[in-house]
């Protein structure tokens, strides 16, 4: 039987099953939009306890049961255990039953979730999109009905009308009042509250008696089943039916027959429980023991409220076969009126009538929901139920959808005054319209301005009226940046004991020039090719200087205008600088609704001829630093502005790094590596298909691993943006440097003339050697012990100090590579023999590519590691 039920749950045939001691109350398709229906207990027999590990009460299985049970588990609903309650603050809704076995281990868990799962977490009623709730230490889920929206009572399925409203309106509306029963203790009576004068004593109450004088006692005694209390040396005294206000006088008279000359005080210290029957369309019909203080509203919450088929507005109290109260919970919930909230007596029956008419209301009201209405109630009263109108409701029309006599859906729009008096019918859907956020007489100032805002429109208003002065263009981020970077930053460094300096190396350093082989940066380890130029919010970084900038685009701004006739939009450009100077052609006459959009200088790239050019130069110049240059200037112009070169300058090794070049290099390198990766993956399948032995497969896997490692190392390389100058001779002077124009953000590094040559790779003694004029490649390789057995002698190459690369293939068929003389700072590279397969170019080819990026030195460093 249990396996059959698990299969039915997994197929969605059963979503919710409920039973009580008297047999099944709700069952069948009462889940995920199904209807409430009659049914018997889930686990055999008529009692939900037959399959429960608990020791009494009703059994409830909260859907869904995904993946099956870890063991028999149900939820004890006896009077000592609550169905759901917060176990950790207000986060966890479910609580383990008092008896063992309920909701433990993996019971009712779902360990994975995706966008297609229709699950909703009830651990927080404010959650809209599902989630995880802790239940027995596991992750617990319950249905979300139609996915997102307000959560519903986990013991009930989605209401048919609620689902229909969602289909027709696209909005999931809660059924008003029913979510309150997530917290059963709400409205619960307080047992230790003062007993009022009209309280009538009965069996189960506890009386506290104090007497002094000829009689000296202080004790509490319960009222027995026969309605009496026992007082030592006095005997049994019947107190049933005595009001609390008369207890003192009554007992003093009884005790006075035995004692004289005494005083006494008698109070009701604890009230009894009363037995109340719950019937009709309740979520859990049965018999309950409640506090004698309980009123109808207390009892409604204590018993879990009505089912979705039950009414909140017709709750009858039946006493001795007649109806003594017909209670409307809306009086308490919506109006705070508890005048009809009568106190219950032992033996009363709380009857939940079937729910009455259902009406939905949304848009334009404060509490959109589905409400239960009575006969003759109209839309005006419905609006009051929903908290009244929103501030932005359009009070011209009301739309009503209702079913006609022939079961067709009819939509009628009424003017507001007439519509509010329309009587409501079962299944009506009412909604209003909201006002549009349209402004009649205003303009908008937005974009890169101090205070984006709306301004009132005035006849004859122009751009200069909306922007009264240039200070209105200085944003808060500019002033924050200005204040921090002109004082706050250094003060912060002082407070934390940091030195206020940069990482630049002094020009008199003993190792000023490097090929980059000893570090991992993309250029010389001592060059300024790191992040010395850049921009953040209103801050331009130029080497060691941080320049606050307002980022104002003076040449271009726009007015965006909506045509009131065609509702088409036009963009009217103007020159901001000229507009503020009240130039007639640019100081545009505004119209109501115009939007002035002030752009930042970062939004639109401006011509280089109009831009300020900052260049950072350091190394072997007489005054290294950041210089503002005129557009069109050259490297020589920058060097001359920096005071010329020093006597140790090595112009042949000059590095020019450019941010725009760096960005292009990054894109191109990534594209090349991506294509290489795709080609490699394609060859993998072909190679594996052609392998005829495990040895071949092993070799291919080794080659594949080597190729993957090569690609991984290549991805570590970060282009520096170096522009290779391609000078003709190591003895080049200023007059013969290339006439290349500078750009904003260029960095120029002039190294010290080095005195060494590097030999690295597959030689017996890789080392750095003193430079000797007229010494050849072969001479330096011999100094390093010649090539070893792993060397790829056919692909040896030289990395020049100017960033160019010279290899054996370039020397021609008849040789000459080994006889090539080297310059100071050059490096000889002897690569390793590597089998890359048909998908890879060899190391030399890749180094040639990277040399064009100014990153060959960095690539060699990566390959070494």
Secondary structure, DSSP 8 states (H G I E B T S, - for coil): -HHHHHHHHHTTS--BEEEETTEEEEBSB-STT---B----TTSSS-GGGG-SSSSS-EEE-S--TT--SS------STTS-SB--SSTTS--B---SSTTTT-TTTTB-----TT--EE--S-TT-SS---EEETTEEE-EE-SSSSSS---TTS---HHHHHHHHHHS----BTTGGGGGSTTTT---TTS---TT-B--TT-EEEEEEEESS-EEEEEE--TTSEEEETTTEEEE-TT-BGGGHHHHHHHHHTTT--SEEEEEEEEE--EEEEEEEESBSS-EEEEEETT-BHHHHHHHTT-B-TTEEEEEEEEEETTEEEEEE-HHHHHHH---TT--B--TT-EEEEEE--EEEEEESSBSS-EEEEE-TT-BHHHHHHHTTSB-TTEEEEEEEEEEE-TTS-EEEEEEEHHHHTT-B--TT-EEEEEE-----SSEEEEEESSSS-EEEE--TT-BHHHHS-SGGGG--HHHHHHHHIIIIIHHHHHHHTT-----S---TT-TT----STTSSSSS-TTSS-SS-EEEETTEEEETTEEEE---EEEEEEEEEEE-TTT--EEEEEE-HHHHHTT-TTTS-B--TT-EEEEEETTTS---GGGS-EEEEEEESBTT-EEEEE-TT-BHHHHHHHTT-B-TTB-GGG-EEE-HHHHHHHHHHHHHHHHHHHHHHHHHHHHHHHH--SHHHHHHHHHHHHHHHHHHHHHHH-----EE----S-TT--GGGS---B--TT-EEEE-B---EEEEEESBTT-EEEE--TT-BHHHHHHHTT-B-TTB-GGG-EEE-TTS-EEETGGG-TT--STT-B--TT-EEEE-B-----TT---HHHHHHHHHHTT-HHHHHHHHH-
